[in-house]
Amino acid sequence: MSADSKMMNKPPQMMTRPPNEDFSLKETKPALGVGKTAHDKLTSTYDLVEQMQYLYVRVVKAKDLPGKDLTGSCDPYVEIRMGNYKGTTRHFEKKTNPEWNQVFSFSKDRIQSTMLEVVVKDKDVVKDDFIGGVLFDLNEIPKRVPPDSPLAPQWYKLADRKGDKLKGELMLAVWWGTQADEAFSEAWHSDAVGASADGLASIKSKVYLSPKLWYLRVNVIEAQDLIPNDKTRFPEVYVKAMLGNHVLKTRVSVSKTINPLWNEDLMFVASEPFEEPLILSVEDRVGPNKDEILGRCAIPLQYVDRRLDHRAVNSKWFNLEKHVMVEGEMKKEVKFASRVHLRVCLEGGYHVLDESTHYSSDLRPTAKQLWKYSIGVLEVGILSANGLSPMKTKDGRATTDAYCVAKYGTKWVRTRTIIDSPTPKWNEQYTWEVFDPCTVITIGVFDNCHLQGEDKPGGNRDSRIGKVRIRLSTLETDRVYTHSYPLLVLHPSGVKKMGEIHLAVRFTCSSLMNMMHMYSQPLLPKMHYIYPLTVSQLDSLRHQAIQIVSMRLSRAEPPLRKEIVEYMLDVGSHMWSMRRSKANFLRMMSVLGGLVAIGRWFNHICNWKNPITTVLIHVLFVILVLYPELILPTVFLYLFLIGIWYYRWRPRNPPHMETRISCADNVHPDELDEEFDTFPTSRPPDIIRMRYDRLRSIMGRMQTVVGDMATQRERFQSLLSWRDPRATSLFVTFCLLTAIVLYVTPFQVVAILTGLYVLRHPRFRHKLPSVPVNFFRRLPARTDCML
């Protein structure tokens, strides 16, 4: 028996998380707001992170260095030693007055020495020669914290290892500082000792901006004077549009002439600075998989009209040309009189969706003229992480080189990489402008697999450790939230906690009235409602936008790689998952649970389970019937009181990813394997057959439910359709009698009698279905007509 068959024959086992695993959110009390004393005064820029002490060494230049070569020159470089840590500058060839202007920083937490040694050496083939050095006592080094001015560098005479003065001087600046120092971002860090020279760029913190994206609408109207090669047949003409790697086609024109008509829209995503033109080709389908180009034209997007609202732009005629490609350029050979009629515009009134609609961090239109004023500022302090799982093996031991990526709006931030630490401390703070409170910030943690500088196609990919989402509308303004968030990742073996990340978050509102006004505005720009795009168009355009953003950010230095961008933007969220389907079904049932509870409570009232409550409901019902103007005030007052009552138990912590809601703590292993399957599938036929049968079983039950709902709807329609003449005649007669009774009887009397009948005591009830229910169930439906 094959392994796959054995898997199918095994009794089902559920993936359950270990009972001692803690997936909850924890409130923390870090020492934030550093610099409150006069001695350590920090600006408020870093009031959401813990203070980290660093020893900074700025190596500026040297002069009058002695020659060590036979030619009387030297190849100098500077080596900074701090205990077991060592940093070196670049070296110069044959230069006695070099200038480096490099900064080195050493974390105070890792310093195990009391002396700082700065040595100038001459680079040699066999062994580097000692030129001279300078020693510093760490207790004598001054402290400097912004907004103090930068420490001025000084000249220091070089000395030998015994302390005797030598020829040459070195200009240095040495001081104690924090991560708020201006030199922090450009400095070489002692944490980077495990990275190669090529990999140093990939460990520094960086801020990225997404490219400015536009929707490009190409309205293909018609073509004229086409010249097909075969004039004995009716041409089957369509238009193919290409922008970059994305290709779209119109349908074949219904008018099979040399003047075809389409009037069809093609939608693309274009990014500034519009490096690639829009290429259109008119083609004739002469046979299966055989198309003939009748003409092409290239349209530079820099000169295309930009539309901010739904008003139509002017259409233009473009000449069609036949050309050949020479070294990637278009070479015109022969010019024809054929032309195509187009209406091309860049849509500035839409928001280009590159994120999942559930986790959008930006909802503004593309055109900056349409932006509203910002309503506040979001500040995030990325403090640290603890308990990170080892992600790779280095020198025979498991290790993790972690960094964070945060994305909100068009601004991406990347922290520095902390090498070889399961408990990294970043303490970096970032700020975003907020234009809409109903948005989400995403923070991901990743393992850096490019410390040695290797960056080959298909090479190592940075591993995902986990991510956190925080919706701004769930935060109280001007409050600092400090929590430890669990980093959860779903693996084929089940959900796994990869560690915890400590964050400090503050949402500051600049105008409370503007923020409250936002709740009355449409979520998306007006063009999404005035001139809406179809669901299939939005899916295709989102795929294009993600490809453009990932490609652009992967070309930055250091690159924000494709796998990082796709994970942050939830690329695979639309794929089929049995687990997600169950989770969404349970969410729906939870929402309907309130209605079910109301129905159960009303049933208890009707059955007099609590006579006092039923009598009170009778009294309230009679009052509302006699004074109907009190109905709406009573309803809204009741909702107001419920809201005030629940205020005491309002959520005090931001929401976080929960395994129970996601149905990740109790899931069948085959369902997880199906979720991680590729598209198209790569599993064996036996597994595919088993999953197909399981899906058929589930869809069969859904089919039955949908059929029952359709049956009830068709019975309502058959009341007046005379499909059952006797039932329709009874219903029509009942309607006539009811109209007469309601006309001569006051409405309050009818309402009170109906209410008293519904709320009657159980001794006046019987267990058989009522007459209206019996009548409704006898009505015909179209199930009789189905095969």
C-alpha positions in Angstrom: 0.0 0.0 0.0 1.4 3.4 -0.9 2.1 6.1 1.7 -0.7 8.3 0.3 -3.2 5.4 0.6 -2.0 4.8 4.2 -2.6 8.5 4.9 -6.1 8.3 3.5 -6.9 5.2 5.6 -5.7 6.6 8.8 -8.3 7.7 11.3 -8.7 11.5 11.3 -6.6 13.3 13.8 -7.1 16.9 14.7 -4.2 19.3 15.1 -4.5 20.8 18.5 -2.2 23.3 20.1 -0.3 22.4 23.2 -2.3 23.3 26.3 0.6 25.2 27.8 1.2 27.5 24.8 0.2 31.1 25.5 -1.2 32.8 22.4 -2.7 35.8 24.4 -1.9 39.5 24.3 0.1 40.7 27.3 0.3 44.3 28.6 3.9 45.3 29.4 5.5 48.2 31.4 8.6 49.2 29.6 10.6 52.2 30.7 9.4 54.6 28.0 9.6 58.4 27.9 13.3 58.5 28.4 15.0 61.8 29.0 12.7 63.2 31.6 15.6 64.4 33.7 17.8 67.3 33.0 20.9 65.1 32.7 19.5 62.8 29.9 17.3 65.1 27.9 15.9 63.4 24.8 13.5 65.0 22.4 10.0 63.6 22.2 10.9 61.9 19.0 12.0 58.9 21.0 9.5 58.9 23.8 8.0 55.5 22.8 11.2 53.4 23.0 13.6 52.5 25.7 16.9 54.3 25.9 19.9 52.4 24.5 23.4 53.6 25.3 26.0 53.5 22.5 29.7 54.4 22.3 30.2 56.4 19.1 33.6 56.8 17.4 33.9 59.1 14.4 37.1 58.6 12.5 37.5 61.7 10.4 41.0 61.8 8.9 44.7 61.4 9.6 47.8 63.5 8.7 51.6 63.1 8.5 51.5 59.3 8.7 54.9 57.7 8.4 55.8 55.6 5.4 56.1 51.9 5.8 56.8 50.8 2.2 60.0 51.0 0.4 58.6 53.9 -1.6 58.1 55.9 1.6 54.3 55.7 1.5 51.6 53.6 3.3 48.2 52.1 2.7 46.5 53.2 5.9 43.3 52.1 7.6 41.9 52.5 11.1 41.0 49.6 13.4 38.7 50.3 16.4 38.9 47.7 19.2 36.4 47.4 22.1 37.0 44.1 24.0 36.0 41.3 21.6 34.5 43.7 19.0 36.5 45.1 16.2 35.6 47.5 13.4 37.8 48.7 10.5 37.6 51.6 8.0 38.3 51.2 4.3 41.9 51.5 3.4 43.6 53.9 1.0 46.6 53.1 -1.2 49.7 55.2 -1.0 48.2 58.1 1.0 49.7 59.7 4.1 46.8 62.1 4.7 43.7 60.0 4.3 40.1 61.0 5.0 37.6 58.4 6.1 34.7 60.2 7.9 33.2 56.9 9.1 31.2 56.3 12.3 31.3 53.2 14.5 28.9 52.4 17.4 29.2 49.9 20.2 26.3 48.8 22.3 26.9 49.5 26.0 25.1 46.3 27.0 27.8 44.2 25.1 30.9 46.1 26.2 33.1 44.1 28.5 36.2 46.3 28.4 37.2 49.5 30.2 39.4 50.9 27.4 38.8 51.9 23.8 41.7 51.4 21.4 41.9 53.1 18.0 44.8 51.8 15.9 46.1 53.0 12.6 47.6 50.3 10.4 49.3 49.9 7.1 47.7 47.2 4.9 50.3 44.7 3.7 50.2 41.4 1.8 51.7 39.3 4.6 51.0 41.1 7.8 49.6 44.6 8.4 52.1 47.0 10.0 51.3 49.0 13.1 51.6 52.8 12.6 50.2 54.1 15.9 47.2 54.3 18.1 45.2 56.2 20.7 43.7 54.8 24.0 40.6 56.1 25.7 39.3 55.4 29.2 35.6 54.7 28.9 34.9 56.5 32.2 36.4 59.7 30.8 34.4 59.8 27.5 31.8 62.6 27.5 28.0 62.1 27.0 26.0 63.8 24.3 22.3 63.6 23.6 20.3 65.5 21.0 19.4 68.3 20.8 23.0 69.0 21.8 25.2 70.1 18.9 27.5 67.4 17.4 30.7 66.8 19.3 33.6 68.5 17.5 36.4 66.1 16.5 39.9 66.6 17.8 43.5 65.8 16.7 45.2 63.1 18.7 48.9 62.3 18.5 49.6 58.7 17.6 51.5 56.6 20.2 53.1 53.2 20.3 51.9 50.3 22.5 54.2 51.7 25.4 52.7 55.2 25.2 55.6 56.9 23.4 54.6 59.5 20.9 55.0 58.7 17.2 54.8 60.6 14.0 51.3 61.3 12.7 48.0 62.5 14.0 44.4 61.2 13.9 41.3 63.3 14.1 38.6 61.6 16.2 35.3 62.3 18.0 34.3 59.9 20.8 31.2 60.2 22.8 28.5 58.3 24.7 25.1 58.6 23.0 21.8 56.9 22.3 19.8 55.7 19.4 18.5 59.3 19.0 21.9 60.4 17.8 22.0 61.6 14.2 25.0 59.3 13.6 23.0 56.2 14.5 21.6 55.5 11.1 24.9 55.8 9.2 27.1 54.1 11.8 28.7 50.7 11.7 27.2 48.8 14.6 28.9 46.2 16.8 25.8 44.0 16.2 26.9 43.6 12.6 30.1 41.7 13.3 28.6 38.5 11.7 27.8 40.2 8.4 30.1 40.3 5.4 31.1 43.6 3.8 28.6 42.9 1.0 25.9 42.1 3.5 26.3 45.3 5.7 23.8 47.2 3.5 21.1 44.6 4.2 21.2 45.0 8.0 20.6 48.8 8.3 17.3 50.4 9.0 15.6 52.1 6.1 12.5 53.9 5.0 10.8 53.0 1.7 8.0 54.6 -0.3 5.7 52.7 -2.5 5.5 54.0 -6.1 2.7 56.3 -7.0 0.1 54.1 -8.7 -2.5 55.1 -11.2 -5.3 53.2 -12.9 -5.0 53.5 -16.7 -8.3 53.3 -18.5 -8.1 52.5 -22.2 -11.4 52.8 -23.9 -11.1 51.1 -27.3 -13.8 52.6 -29.5 -13.2 51.7 -33.1 -10.7 51.3 -35.9 -10.8 52.5 -39.5 -9.3 51.5 -42.9 -7.7 48.3 -41.7 -5.8 46.3 -44.4 -6.0 42.6 -43.8 -3.6 40.4 -45.7 -6.4 38.0 -46.9 -9.1 40.1 -48.5 -11.3 37.1 -49.4 -12.6 36.6 -45.8 -14.3 38.7 -43.2 -11.7 39.8 -40.6 -12.1 38.8 -37.0 -10.4 41.8 -35.4 -9.5 42.4 -31.7 -7.2 44.8 -29.9 -4.4 43.7 -27.7 -3.0 46.2 -25.2 0.3 45.7 -23.3 1.8 47.7 -20.5 5.0 46.2 -19.1 4.4 42.5 -18.5 0.6 42.8 -18.4 -1.5 42.1 -21.5 -5.2 42.6 -22.0 -7.4 41.9 -25.1 -10.8 43.1 -26.3 -13.4 40.7 -27.6 -13.5 40.0 -31.3 -15.5 42.8 -33.0 -19.1 41.8 -33.9 -18.9 43.9 -37.0 -16.5 41.9 -39.2 -15.4 44.6 -41.5 -12.4 46.7 -42.0 -14.0 49.4 -39.7 -14.6 47.3 -36.6 -16.3 48.6 -33.4 -15.7 47.6 -29.8 -16.3 50.4 -27.2 -14.7 48.3 -24.6 -12.6 49.4 -21.5 -9.2 47.9 -20.6 -7.8 48.7 -17.2 -4.1 48.7 -16.2 -2.1 49.8 -13.2 0.7 52.3 -14.1 3.4 53.7 -11.8 5.2 57.0 -12.0 7.6 58.0 -13.6 5.9 56.1 -16.4 9.0 54.6 -17.9 7.1 52.1 -20.2 4.7 53.1 -23.0 1.3 51.6 -23.6 1.6 49.4 -26.7 -1.6 48.6 -28.7 -1.8 46.2 -31.6 -4.8 45.5 -33.8 -4.8 41.8 -34.7 -6.8 39.6 -37.0 -7.6 36.0 -35.9 -7.1 34.1 -39.1 -7.2 30.7 -37.4 -6.8 28.7 -34.2 -3.8 30.0 -32.3 -2.9 32.1 -35.4 -3.2 35.9 -35.3 -2.0 38.4 -37.8 -0.9 41.9 -36.7 -2.6 44.6 -38.8 -0.9 47.5 -37.0 0.5 48.8 -33.8 1.0 52.1 -31.9 2.9 53.1 -28.8 1.5 55.8 -26.5 3.8 57.4 -23.9 1.9 57.8 -20.6 3.6 61.1 -19.8 1.3 62.8 -22.3 -1.9 61.0 -21.4 -4.8 63.0 -19.9 -5.4 62.8 -16.1 -9.0 62.6 -15.0 -10.0 63.5 -11.4 -13.8 62.8 -11.7 -16.3 61.1 -13.9 -16.4 63.6 -16.7 -15.4 62.1 -20.1 -12.0 62.9 -21.6 -11.5 63.7 -25.3 -11.0 60.8 -27.6 -8.1 60.7 -30.1 -7.2 58.9 -33.3 -3.8 57.1 -33.4 -2.1 56.0 -36.5 -1.3 52.3 -36.8 2.2 51.3 -38.0 3.9 48.0 -38.8 7.3 47.7 -37.2 10.0 45.4 -36.1 11.9 45.3 -32.8 15.6 46.1 -33.0 17.4 45.9 -29.6 14.3 46.5 -27.7 13.4 49.7 -29.6 10.6 50.2 -32.2 11.7 50.8 -35.7 9.2 52.2 -38.2 9.2 50.6 -41.6 6.0 51.4 -43.5 3.3 53.8 -42.5 -0.3 52.9 -43.2 -3.5 55.0 -43.3 -5.1 52.6 -40.8 -5.9 54.1 -37.4 -7.6 53.3 -34.1 -9.9 55.5 -32.1 -9.1 55.5 -28.4 -10.0 57.4 -25.2 -7.0 57.0 -22.8 -6.7 58.5 -19.4 -5.0 58.1 -16.1 -7.7 57.8 -13.3 -6.7 60.1 -10.4 -10.1 59.7 -8.6 -9.6 56.1 -7.7 -7.6 54.5 -4.9 -5.3 51.9 -6.4 -5.9 48.8 -4.2 -2.7 46.9 -3.5 -3.7 45.5 -0.1 -6.5 43.3 1.0 -9.7 45.4 1.4 -10.0 44.1 5.0 -6.5 45.4 6.0 -6.2 48.6 4.0 -3.8 51.1 5.4 -4.5 53.9 2.9 -7.8 54.8 1.2 -6.9 58.1 -0.5 -7.3 58.7 -4.2 -4.2 58.8 -6.4 -4.5 62.5 -7.3 -3.1 64.6 -4.4 -5.5 67.4 -5.2 -8.3 65.2 -3.9 -6.7 64.4 -0.5 -8.4 65.5 2.7 -6.5 67.0 5.6 -4.8 64.6 7.9 -6.6 63.9 11.1 -3.7 62.8 13.3 -0.4 61.0 13.7 0.4 57.4 14.4 3.6 56.7 16.3 4.9 53.2 16.7 7.9 52.2 18.9 9.3 48.8 17.8 10.9 47.8 21.1 12.1 44.2 21.1 11.2 40.6 20.6 11.7 37.6 22.8 11.5 33.8 22.4 12.1 33.9 18.7 12.3 30.4 17.1 15.6 29.5 15.4 15.2 30.0 11.7 18.4 28.6 10.3 21.6 26.8 11.2 25.0 28.7 11.2 28.3 27.0 12.1 26.4 24.0 13.5 24.0 25.9 15.8 20.5 27.3 15.4 20.2 31.0 15.1 18.0 33.9 14.1 18.9 37.3 12.6 15.7 39.2 13.0 14.4 42.5 11.6 11.0 44.1 11.4 9.0 45.7 8.6 6.1 48.0 9.2 3.7 49.2 6.5 1.1 52.0 6.8 0.0 54.0 3.8 2.7 54.4 1.2 5.5 54.4 3.8 7.4 51.2 4.6 10.0 51.1 7.4 12.6 48.4 8.0 14.5 48.2 11.3 18.1 47.2 11.5 18.9 43.5 11.7 20.0 42.2 15.1 22.4 39.3 14.4 22.3 36.0 16.2 19.8 36.8 18.9 16.5 35.2 19.9 15.8 38.3 22.0 16.6 41.3 19.7 16.2 44.8 20.9 15.5 47.4 18.2 14.0 50.4 20.1 13.3 52.3 16.9 10.4 54.7 16.6 8.5 55.7 13.5 5.7 58.1 12.6 3.0 58.2 10.0 0.4 60.7 9.1 -3.2 59.4 9.4 -5.9 60.4 7.0 -8.6 57.8 8.0 -9.0 56.1 11.4 -10.6 53.0 9.8 -7.2 51.7 8.6 -4.7 49.1 9.7 -1.0 49.1 10.3 0.9 45.8 9.6 4.1 44.9 11.4 6.0 41.8 10.3 9.1 40.1 11.7 11.5 38.3 9.4 14.8 36.4 9.5 17.6 37.9 7.4 19.1 35.3 5.1 21.4 37.7 3.2 24.1 38.6 5.7 26.8 37.2 3.5 25.7 39.4 0.6 24.5 36.6 -1.7 21.7 37.9 -3.8 21.2 35.4 -6.7 17.9 34.7 -8.5 16.2 31.8 -6.8 18.6 32.0 -3.8 17.8 32.3 -0.1 14.5 33.9 0.8 14.0 35.8 4.1 11.9 33.7 6.3 8.7 35.0 7.9 8.5 34.8 11.7 5.1 36.4 12.1 3.1 39.6 11.8 0.8 41.8 13.8 -2.1 44.0 12.6 -3.5 46.9 14.6 -6.7 48.8 13.5 -6.4 52.4 14.4 -10.2 52.8 15.0 -9.8 50.4 18.0 -7.3 52.7 19.7 -8.1 55.4 22.2 -6.5 58.7 21.1 -3.5 60.0 23.0 -3.1 56.8 24.9 0.2 54.8 24.8 -0.5 51.1 24.3 2.4 48.9 25.3 1.8 45.2 24.7 3.6 42.0 23.8 1.9 40.5 20.7 2.2 36.8 19.9 3.8 36.0 16.5 1.7 33.2 15.1 2.5 31.4 11.8 0.5 28.6 10.3 2.7 25.7 9.2 1.7 22.5 7.4 2.1 20.9 10.9 -0.3 23.4 12.5 -0.2 26.8 14.1 3.0 27.7 15.9 4.0 30.5 18.1 7.3 31.9 16.8 7.9 34.3 19.7 6.6 37.7 20.8 7.1 41.3 19.7 6.9 44.2 22.1 5.4 47.4 20.6 4.4 50.8 21.9 1.6 52.5 19.9 0.1 55.9 20.2 -2.6 57.5 18.0 -2.8 61.2 18.4 -5.7 63.1 17.0 -5.2 66.6 15.7 -8.9 67.4 15.1 -11.6 65.5 16.9 -14.3 67.0 14.7 -12.6 66.1 11.5 -12.1 62.5 12.7 -15.7 62.2 13.7 -16.7 63.6 10.3 -14.8 60.8 8.6 -17.3 58.3 9.9 -20.0 59.8 7.7 -17.8 59.7 4.6 -17.6 56.9 2.0 -14.8 54.5 2.7 -13.3 54.7 -0.8 -13.0 57.8 -3.1 -16.2 58.9 -4.9 -15.2 57.4 -8.3 -15.5 53.9 -6.8 -19.2 54.5 -6.4 -19.9 56.8 -9.3 -18.1 54.7 -11.9 -17.5 51.4 -10.1 -15.1 48.7 -11.2 -16.2 45.0 -11.3 -14.9 42.5 -8.8 -12.9 40.7 -11.5 -11.3 44.0 -12.6 -10.4 44.8 -9.0 -8.8 41.4 -8.5 -6.7 41.7 -11.7 -5.7 45.3 -10.9 -4.7 44.4 -7.4 -2.5 41.6 -8.7 -0.8 44.1 -11.1 -0.3 46.6 -8.3 1.3 44.1 -6.0 3.7 43.1 -8.8 4.7 46.7 -9.5 5.2 47.5 -5.8 7.2 44.4 -5.1 9.4 44.9 -8.2 10.1 48.6 -7.3 10.9 47.9 -3.6 13.1 44.9 -4.5 15.2 47.3 -6.6 15.9 49.6 -3.6 19.1 49.4 -1.6 18.9 47.5 0.6 16.1 45.7 -1.2 12.8 45.0 0.4 12.4 41.6 -1.2 9.4 40.2 -3.1 8.5 37.6 -0.4 8.4 40.3 2.2 6.1 42.6 0.2 3.8 39.7 -0.7 3.5 38.5 2.9 2.8 42.1 4.2 0.2 42.6 1.5 -1.5 39.2 2.1 -1.2 38.0 -1.5 -2.5 34.5 -0.8 -5.6 35.5 1.2 -8.0 34.8 -1.6 -7.0 31.2 -2.1 -9.3 28.4 -1.0 -8.9 27.1 2.5 -11.2 24.8 4.4 -10.0 26.3 7.6 -10.9 29.8 6.6 -14.3 28.6 5.3 -15.1 27.1 8.6 -13.9 30.3 10.4 -16.1 32.5 8.2 -19.1 30.2 8.8 -18.6 30.3 12.5 -18.2 34.1 12.4 -21.5 34.3 10.5 -23.2 32.0 13.0 -21.8 34.2 15.8 -23.4 37.3 14.2 -26.7 35.4 13.7 -26.5 34.2 17.3 -27.9 37.6 18.5 -31.0 37.1 16.3 -31.3 33.5 17.5 -31.1 34.7 21.2 -33.8 37.3 20.5 -36.0 34.7 19.0 -35.4 32.3 21.9 -36.2 35.1 24.4 -39.4 36.0 22.5 -40.4 32.3 22.5 -39.9 32.3 26.3 -42.2 35.4 26.5 -44.8 33.7 24.4 -44.7 30.5 26.5 -44.9 32.4 29.8 -41.6 31.0 31.1 -41.4 34.0 33.4 -45.0 35.3 34.0 -43.8 38.7 35.5 -41.7 39.5 32.4 -44.5 38.4 30.0 -47.0 40.7 31.9 -44.6 43.6 31.6 -44.2 43.0 27.9 -48.0 43.0 27.6 -48.2 46.4 29.3 -45.4 47.8 27.2 -47.0 46.5 24.0 -50.3 48.1 24.8 -48.7 51.4 25.6 -46.7 51.4 22.4 -49.8 50.5 20.4 -51.9 53.3 22.0 -49.0 55.8 21.7 -47.1 54.8 18.6 -45.1 58.0 18.6 -43.2 56.4 21.5 -41.9 53.4 19.5 -38.8 54.9 17.9 -37.8 57.0 21.0 -38.1 53.8 23.1 -36.0 51.8 20.7 -33.2 54.3 20.5 -33.3 55.0 24.3 -33.0 51.3 24.8 -29.9 51.1 22.5 -28.4 54.1 24.3 -28.8 52.4 27.7 -27.3 49.2 26.4 -24.3 51.1 25.1 -23.8 52.9 28.4 -24.1 49.7 30.2 -21.4 48.0 28.2 -19.0 50.9 28.5 -17.8 49.5 31.8 -16.6 46.3 30.0 -15.3 48.0 26.9 -12.1 46.5 25.4 -9.0 48.1 26.8 -6.5 46.3 24.6 -6.1 46.4 20.9 -7.3 43.2 19.0 -4.8 40.6 18.0 -4.7 37.4 15.9 -6.6 34.7 17.7 -6.2 31.0 16.9 -9.7 30.1 18.1 -11.4 32.6 15.7 -9.1 31.5 12.9 -10.0 27.8 13.6 -6.2 27.2 13.7 -6.1 25.5 17.1 -8.2 22.5 16.0 -7.8 21.6 12.4 -7.3 18.4 10.4 -3.8 17.9 9.1 -5.0 17.2 5.5 -6.9 20.5 5.5 -3.7 22.3 6.3 -1.8 20.4 3.7 -4.5 21.4 1.2 -4.2 25.1 2.3 -0.4 25.0 1.6 -0.8 23.2 -1.7 0.4 25.1 -4.8 -1.9 26.4 -7.5 -2.3 24.4 -9.7 -2.0 21.4 -7.3 1.1 19.4 -6.9 -0.3 16.6 -4.8 -0.8 12.9 -5.9 -4.0 11.8 -7.7 -5.3 9.8 -4.7 -5.1 12.8 -2.4 -6.8 15.0 -5.0 -9.6 12.5 -5.4 -10.2 12.3 -1.6 -10.3 16.1 -1.3 -12.6 16.4 -4.3 -15.0 13.9 -2.7 -14.9 15.8 0.6 -15.6 19.0 -1.2 -18.5 17.4 -3.1 -20.0 16.3 0.3 -19.7 19.8 1.7 -21.1 21.4 -1.4 -23.9 18.9 -1.4 -25.1 20.1 2.0 -24.8 23.7 0.9 -26.7 22.9 -2.3 -29.5 21.5 -0.1 -29.6 24.6 2.0 -29.6 26.9 -1.0 -32.4 24.8 -2.6 -34.5 25.1 0.5 -34.1 28.9 0.5 -35.1 29.0 -3.1 -38.1 26.9 -2.4 -39.4 29.3 0.2 -38.9 32.2 -2.1 -40.8 30.4 -4.9 -43.7 29.6 -2.6 -44.1 33.3 -1.9 -44.1 34.0 -5.6 -46.8 31.3 -6.2 -49.3 33.0 -3.9 -50.5 35.2 -6.8 -49.2 33.2 -9.8 -52.2 30.9 -10.1 -49.8 27.9 -10.4 -52.1 26.3 -7.8 -55.6 27.8 -8.6 -57.2 26.7 -5.4 -54.4 28.2 -3.2 -54.3 31.5 -5.1 -58.1 31.8 -5.0 -58.1 31.2 -1.2 -55.3 33.8 -0.8 -57.0 36.4 -3.0 -60.3 35.9 -1.0 -58.4 36.2 2.2 -56.8 39.5 1.0 -60.2 40.9 0.1 -61.7 40.1 3.5 -58.7 41.3 5.4 -58.8 44.6 3.5 -62.5 45.1 4.5 -61.8 44.2 8.1 -58.8 46.5 8.4 -60.8 49.3 6.7 -63.7 49.3 9.2 -61.6 48.4 12.3 -59.2 50.9 14.0 -55.6 50.0 13.6 -54.9 50.0 17.3 -57.6 47.4 17.9 -56.2 45.1 15.2 -52.6 45.5 16.6 -53.7 44.8 20.2 -55.7 41.7 19.2 -52.8 40.4 17.1 -50.3 41.0 19.9 -52.5 39.3 22.5 -53.0 36.4 20.2 -49.3 35.9 19.7 -48.6 36.3 23.4 -51.5 34.1 24.6 -51.0 31.7 27.5 -49.7 28.1 26.7 -53.1 26.6 27.8 -54.6 28.3 24.7 -52.0 26.8 22.4 -51.5 23.4 20.7 -48.5 21.8 19.2 -49.8 21.5 15.7 -48.6 24.0 13.1 -50.7 27.1 12.6 -53.1 27.5 9.7 -50.9 30.0 7.8 -47.9 27.7 8.1 -49.9 24.7 6.8 -51.2 26.8 3.9 -47.7 28.1 3.0 -46.1 24.6 3.1 -48.7 23.3 0.6 -47.8 26.0 -2.0 -46.0 24.7 -5.1 -42.4 25.4 -5.9 -40.2 24.8 -9.0 -38.6 21.8 -7.5 -41.0 19.7 -9.5 -39.5 21.0 -12.7 -35.9 20.1 -11.8 -34.1 17.1 -13.2 
